[in-house]
Every structure is written in C-alpha cells, then in structure tokens.
Amino acid sequence: MSIHILWPHHREERDNSVELEAIGDGVNAVFDGGMRNVSDEQWATCDGIVGTQPPKDCMEKLEKCRIFVKTAVGYDDVDIEDWSARNIPVCNVPDYGTREVADHAIALMMTLTKSVAFHDESLRSDPIRNWRPALNPFGRRMSDCTFGVVGLGRIGTATARRARAFDMDVTFFDPYQPNGVELALGIRRSDTLEDLVGESDIISVHTPLNEETQDLLDAKVFAVAKRGCIVINTARGPIIDIDALYEAMKNGVVLAAGLDVLPEEPAKVDRPLIKAWLEDEDGMKHRLVLTPHSAFFTPESVRDIRAFAARTAARFLRDGRLENCVNLAQLKLT
C-alpha cells in the first residue's frame, strides 16, 4: 500500500521530522515548498492534503484525494461545499493552542486591568514625573468582577477555568452546550448574549466564525452592555463589529479592549478604531491593546499543530479512523 500525503505549503528548507514521526509507517509524505511548486501529477495522485485551502484550479486536478486537514482550529476560509461535493472529509486541529489562546485572553485582560501597557509607555516617556503607583485608570479587583465567556468550546472552557482561578464570577453564553455543563465547571449560564454583556465586567469572545457569529457583538449588543466593561477577542476578528466597538468606546460603554484578531489582517489603518488608536484619540492608545493574531503561538503549539495534523491524515488513510471531521453530515462514507 502506497499512501501519499501532500503538504503543499511547507518551505523547502524546513525540518519535517515532526510530521514524519507523527505519520508513522506506511505513509509517504511529500513536502513541496509552496502551493505553486506542486506538479499536476502530485495533485492528481495524492491521497490526502494537509495545509491551507488550495486554489480552485488546483482542486480541479484532484483525482485520488480522500482527506483534507486544515492546519488550524478555524476553518471559515475553507471551501466546505466544494470538498463535500467531492465527498472528501475536511478535518481541523482543535486540540492545539487551547492553553496558549486561553492564556493570551487572560493576559490581555490583566494588561488592561492592571494598566501594564499604560504604565510602561508613561514611564518610557518620563520615568521620574510619571512614577505614579496609585494611578490605575482601568483598575479592577478581579474577585469583584464578572467574567463573561462568549462561546464555551475548548478554548472558552480553558479561559473560564483560568478566570475562576482569579476568584472571578464566571458566566457564559453558548446555546449549543448541554444543560449541566455549568455545574461541572462551577460557573453560571447566561440565557442570552444580552444577559451576559449586561452583567459582565469582562467580555471574552471564543466562538468560531460563521454566518451566525459574524458581527455577533454589534451596536445593539453594545447598547445593553454593562457600562465600563472590557472586551477581549482572541477568536476571529469579524465576530466583533469594530466600528460599533469604536462607538461604544467613545461613549464610555466599553472602557477598554484587548484584541488579538481584527476583521482585516494586517490591521486596516483607515478603520476608525485603528486610526483613533494610532493617533491616541481620547486616550485610545491606552484603552486599546492590540496583538497580531499571535495568541496561538508558542514553539510547543507549533509542534502540536504539525504533529496532530499529520496524525489525523495518516490515521484516516492508513487505519480508517476519522477524527475532527467538520463536514461529516455532508458526506457519504462507506
């Protein structure tokens, strides 16, 4: 049996020992150093693909492909309809980066609630006059705060557990979680998103991006949010309408925000929120903390995603074990 898994996005100089070790015996891995370096024959003869969504013209060359593994948790940029029409399973890697992203959400919260970035920048400009230990413009005692989790999946759950470690009152909104999950975690359930934002001092977003969650936090939601709340997003940028977030920050409903993700990446500098941050409009520079979609990254998480994606593809092709399939309901598998 000869099984070929294609990695069309890997750099040629990369050490691929992580993938090879995870694949195991009986599977041949092909690393091509870039999507456009893949030959027509390789597209036609590969049994599986690991990486990012191939272009449409490359998809048309597939003849034997039996699985596609997206090297990420999110798959909003994958053409699920096309893969399903070809009866090819699409899998993601939901078990990498969970702890890293949860840690990052808490780090953004703490950066704001302890005014870390504010003090660092102030001291850099004048370390004598700006030595102001009692000045904490976004200060919170964490145990007096309610932490609202929007989306209680793997990362949302990990973040909720971390918030509980700060003795915070934790509530979540996720209509797809079964009754009783709140009892297992020692947290509360909010029946609606409006209920959650209305009582939360910190709102942390952890939903996938899809048609239902696009602009989930919009002007209507911010209109009923608790005044002075802090918004954290480490999920996907388009889940928050950042123009509405900007208005909510201008009128004081949202005190501050920590964003690892944006609707356009890299940041679109003519967006009102980004422009205000760059120009420090109304102190916005200190009220907004941005990181470059980096929450997932540690050397350990990168190793995990490489190994877990390889293992997922190999297990299906060699052993018939299908894991983390996101289009299972649309397939006809024998």
N, C-alpha and C positions, 0 to 999 in steps of 0.2 A: 504494500500500500504506500503510495506516494502522495503526501498532503502538502500543499504549498500555501503558506500564509504570506500575504503581501503587506509590507509596511511602506507605503509609497511616500511617507512624509519624513522619514528619517534622514539625517545628514550622513553623508558617506563616511565621514571621519569618526562617527560616534561608536563607542564601545557598546556592542549589542549583547553582551554576556548576560545581562539581566533578563532580557526576553528569551534568550536561548535556554537558560536554566529553567525558567518558568514553563516553557513549552514542553520540555521533556522529549522522550524518544518518539520516533515515528513521524515526526513533522518537520518539514523543511521550511525555513524562514528565508524570505527574500527581502533585503533592505536596499532600497533604490536611490536614496539620497535626493528625493524630490519627486513630486507628483508627475512632472513632465518628463522625468527620466524613465518612467515605466514604459516598456515596449507594448505594442499591440498584442503580442503573443502572451506576455505576462498578465495583462488584463484578462485575456481570454482563458488562460489556463489556471489562474489562481483559484484555490478552494475557499479562501477567506481573505478578508481585508481588515486590517487594524489601523485606525488613524482618524482622519477627518473626512468629511463628506467629499467624495470625488466629484469632479465636474460632470455635467450631463453627458458630454461626448465620451468620457471615459466609462461612464455607466453603460452606455450602449455597447461597449466592447466586451462586457462580461458574458461568459458562457457557462462556466462551472461554479461560480461563486455560491457558497452556501451559508455564509455568515458575514456580517459586518459589525465590528466592535468599535464604537466611538470612544476614544481615549479621553473621557470626561464624564462628569456626573450629568451635566445638562446636555440635552440633545435637541434643543429648539432649532438648531441650524442644520439638522439632518432631514433629508427628504424622505420621511417615513412612508409617504404614499408611494413613491417610486420603488423603494425596497420591498414594500409589501406586495405591490403588483407583480414583482418578480419572485414572490414567495420566499424572500430571504430574511431571516431573523436579524433584527437590529438590537444590539446589546450595548449597555453603557457600563461604567465602572463606578457604581455608587458607594463602594466601600474604600475609596481612597480620599484623603484630605478632610475627612469628617472632623477630626480633632483640630486640625490646623485652622479650618474656617470658623469653627466654634471659638477657638482661642482668639482669632482675629476680631470677631464680633465683640467679645468681651474687652479686648484691647482697645478698640475704638471707643467703646463706652467709657472705659477708665481714662483714656486720654482726654476725653471731654469732661467727665465728672470730676476729675482731679486737676483740670486745666493744665495738663502737662505741656501740650504744644504752645499754649498761650504763654506760660512762664518761660519756656525755653527761648521763644522768639523775643520776648520782652527783655530777658537778661542778655541776650546776644547784642541787642541794640544799646543797652546801658546797664551793665551788671551792678552798678552802685545805686543809682536812683530807682531802678526797677526791682530792687531786692525787697519784694512785698509779700512776705509769707502769709499774711492774712487775706490776701486778695485771691479769691477763687470764684470767678464770675459764673461758672457752670456747676458749682459745687453741690454734691449730694451726699448724704449718708446713705449708703447702699441699702442697709437693712430697713430703711424707711420708705424705700421705693418699690413700686410695682413694675415688674419686667414683663412686657407683653411679647410673646413669640407668635409671629405670623407664619404658620406652616410648621407642623411638628413632625417632620420626617427625621432622618438620621441626624442631620446637622442641627435642625431645630431642637431635637431632643438633647443632643450633646450641649448645646448652648443653654438650654433651660437648666440642665444639671449644674452647669458652671454658675449660673445666676443664683441658684439655690445655695451654692457654697458661700455666697456673699450674704446669706440670710435674707435674700430678697423675696418678696411675694411674687410668685410667677404664675401668670395666666397665659393661655394660648388660644388661638383660633385656627381650627383646621377641621372643616366639616367631613373630611374623609377618614378621620381617626375614629376607631370604635369607642363606644362608651366604656369607661373604666380605665382608659389609658392614663387619665389624670390621677387616678387613685394609685396606680403603680408607680408613678413618678413623684407623687406628693405635691402636685401643682393643681391649678384650677383651670376649668374650661370656660371660655367666653363663647356665648351662643352666636354672636355676630362680630364681624370686624369692627363695627361701630362701637359695640360694647367694649371691645378690647382697647381701642385707641382712646376711648372716653375716660378710662381709668389708669392707663399706663403712663408712668414717668419715662420709661424707656420702651421704644418700639423696635424690635429686631426682626428683620424680614428674612425668611428662609424657605420660600416657596419656589417651585420650578417656574419657568417662564412658559406660558401657553396662552391660548386665547382668553381663558378665564382670568388669568392673573396679569395680563397686560394692563398697565396703569391701574393696578388694584388700589394703590394708595393715591387717590386723586383729590381734587379740590373738595368734593363732597365729603370724603373721609376726613381730610384735614379740618374741615369746618366743625366737626364734632369731636376733634381730638382734645385731650387734656391740655390746657394752656401751660406752656413751659416744658413740653415734652422734648425728648431727644430721640432722633430717628437714626437707626443703624441699618445699612443694607450691605450684606455680603453675598447676596444671591445672584440676581440678574438686574441690570440697570433699568430696563423698561418696566419693571414691576412698580416702580415709583414714577409718577409724573413729576419730573424735577422742576418743571415750570410752576406747577401747583405747590411743590415744596418750597420754592423760592418765595412765592407769595405768602405762604404760611410762616416762613422765617421772617419776612418783612413785617408782618403784622403781629409777630410775637407769639403766635400759637406754638410754633416749633422754636425752641430756644437754640438748638444746635443739631448738627447732623454729622454722622460719620459714614462715608460712602466708599466702599471698595470697588463698586461697579457703577457704570453710567450707561445711559441709553446709547450713546455713541462712544466708542473707544478706539483710539485715544480720545481724550476729552475734547468736545467741540467748544472752542473758546468763545463763540458768539452766543452760546446759551446764556440766558440772563443770570442763572445761578453761578455758572462758572465765571462769567465776566465780573459779577459782583465780588466773587471770591478773589479773583486776580487783582482787582482794584481796591480791595478791602472796603467795599461799600458798607457803611453802617457796622463796621467791625466784623464783617462777614468772614474775613480771613481767619479769625479766631473761633468763629462759630461753626465753621465747616472744616472737617478733616477729610482729605482725600488720599486714597492709596490706589495704585494702578492695577486693580484686579489681581492682587498678589496674595490674597488671603490663603489660597490653597498651597502656596509654595513653601516647602522645606525639602532638603535633599531626600529625606525619608519618604515624603509623599510622592515625589517624582519617581523614586524607585518603585513604590507601590503601584502607581498607575501603569507603569511599563510592565511590571510583572503580572498584575491582575488582568490587564487587557490581554496579554499573551496567553495566560492560563485559560481565560474564558473562551477564546477562539479554539485553542487546542483541545480542550475538554469536549467541545461540541463536535469538532471534526473527527477526532480520534475515538471518543468514547460515547458520543451521542448525548452528552449531558449539557442541557441548555440552561444557562444562568443569566439573570439580569436582562431578560428579553423585554423590550419596551413595546413591541408590536405583535405580541403573541396572539391577541384576539383577532388579528387581521391575516393570520397565516393558516395554511392548510398543510400541516406537518403529518407525515405518516409515521 
